[in-house]
Every structure is written in C-alpha cells, then in structure tokens.
Amino acid sequence: MKRSVKAISLMLVVMFLAVMVAACGNSSSSKVSVGIVLPTKDEPRWVQDEQRFKDALKGSKYTTEILFSQGSSAKEKENVDALIAKGIKVLIICPQDGDAAAAAVESAKKAGIQVISYDRLITKTDAVNYYVTFDSIAVGKAQAQYLVDKAKPGQPLYLYAGAASDNNAFLFFEGAWQVLQPKIANGTFKIANSSEAAALKGTAKLTREQMSKIIGQVTTNWDANEAKNKAQTHLTAAAADMKGDVAILAPNDGTARSIADVFASDKAVTKFLVTGQDAEKASIQYVIDGKQSMTVFKDVRTLVKDAMGMAVAILDGKTPETTGSYNNGKIDVKAKQTNVIVVDKANVKSALVDSAYYQASDFKGL
Ligand code: BGC
C-alpha cells in the first residue's frame, strides 16, 4: 500500500514537471511573433527598411526580430531556422536570391508559419502566402520615360540592370523596355553597350529568356563596384559616336552614383542623364548637386505598414487585404502593391522633405 502511494506521488511529481517544462517551452516559443529577414546591411536601402520597421513597431504589442542575410542564401536559411525555433507565427522576408529562398520558406511552411514575401518575390515554391511590393514595372517605366522625355535624336543609350537572382530586376527592365523599345526602334536611341539588346530592338515584348540575355550583359548584380567596373569597361570600348551627350538607364541609386562618377570622369562624355531608384540620401544629394538626374521614390513607410498590417491580420486570425497577385513560377501569390513617385531637382523638396520622409538638414544646398 505504502509503495503504491509513493509511486502515485512520484508520478504526480513527474506529471507536474512535464507540465512545467511544456509551459516554459510555450512561453519561450511565443517570445517572437513576427520574424523579419532582410537581404543585406551593405546597401542603404535595406538599412532604411530596418529603421522604418523599428519606427513602425515602437509601442507595438507584437514582438518582432529583424535579421540580415548579408548577401548569403545560406545565412538567410540559418536566420529563418533561428526564427522558427523562436516560435514565430509570421515570417516577413526579402530574399537575397528569389529561387534559393524557396528552401527557407518551405521549412517555415512545414512549421505552420505564414510567409510574406517583402519587396522581392520568392520564386518557384508554393510556400509563400502573400507579397507586399512596390509597383516595380512602374519603376522601370518611370526611369525610361525620364530618359525619353529628354532624348536627343540618335543619342547613345547605356543600359544597366539589377541582379538576375532578383525577380525585381526583370520587372524593372521589363517596364523600362516597354518605354525605351519604340525609341530604340525608331533611332532616337542607339544602344551603346549591349549587343543582345541591340539585336532585340524590334521586339516590343521580351520573353524572360530574352531579358536574361540582356541582363547577363549589363547586370550590376546590385553592386556599386561591379557597376563601376562595367561602366569603365563600356566607356573604354565605346567608339567616339557613342560618347558626347548620352542617356544612362541605371537600375538603382547605389549603382547610379558609381556609374555617374565614371561617366563624369570621361572627357569625351559632355553631358549625361542617369536614372536611379530608392531615394537614398546620398543620391538625393547627387540630385541636388546635378550629378544624378532622377530617382524613383519608394516610400518604405508604406511598405512596412502594409507588411505589418498583413502580419497582424494573420496573427488575429483574419484574412489580409490584397489588391492583386503575382505569379512566382509555381503559384499566384496574393499581393498588395504600392505606387512610386518620380523625384528630380524640381520636386525633391516637396516629395521628400515636406512629406517628412527626410529632414532638410540631411542635405546641403536644398
Ligand atoms: C529593390 C530595390 C533595391 C535593389 C537592390 C531591389 O529588389 O526593389 O529597391 O535597390 O533590390 O538592393
């Protein structure tokens, strides 16, 4: 009799401990509800997103953690696994490489986590639930329209693109090509640095393969150094009739500044127009100083608000609002899209300072 009482109390103690352990497990696993993974700290664009997330999350009841992948898909997978282990319910992720990120989000899906692709689409997987993005086709169109509006007949045109591992690079180029192609076909522009683009000048709508060929020749890989080296190589190879007053399609601000510096240092280039995007502070200064012609302002505050809005809807058991969808090569991903604003010297103050995105004191000579 005594023995069985002992056994029962021992069992109770074991059961109590088991419950305690489970409870502790639970409380530690609910530590972080939303995990955020961004591609790299090496580009101001993503450091800006981190800051905008932090601003938006001040005083929020939801716990979040932001990790950076530093340009590595392996690090990105580690980050996602670490967040899964912390019990996140929603993952907001901007992939370093759209295809390679599939493995990371598939692990998240297996753990019952809802995935929001942020700014860049994760491709060739069904493990993406939502996509928040800017209108990337419109970004490319706006860059090209800027060049077209100021074009001189027979003007040399230099093309540059983003990284082929980023689906956005294709969307930007697709948008730009829609606007540039008729002007290339009618001789307004002559392409200076891509034989593939020149060979396709009669083709209004490019296939992904055709775009890949052009991007393969003129990619910057989103790297300012690579952009600089390519621009130098192109100018060294360019004949005299490909210099003078030129137009340059640069895909974003980081690459635009280094391409602009190279073109500015070539004496045979008398004048140039160069595009950009992101409204990075350094590029806004370039625009004010007349060193970069324009940028496309993508208000990251809106993107962050939309991404967090979706995450909170999911946490509250509601269905997030979407405005359309994007095919990622496997499924149609429901998406919420935000418009972009063209900024040049004429509206830099009203678009960026009056909207409280930046402060006037961030710039000289505004
Ligand atoms: C983003 C751009 C950014 C680029 C390089 C793109 O996916 O949309 O804003 O400049 O990546 O990081």
Boltz pocket constraint, residues with backbone or C-beta under 6 A from the ligand:
constraints:
  - pocket:
      binder: B
      contacts: [[A, 43], [A, 45], [A, 119], [A, 120], [A, 162], [A, 166], [A, 168], [A, 169], [A, 222], [A, 251], [A, 252], [A, 253], [A, 277], [A, 278]]
      max_distance: 6.0
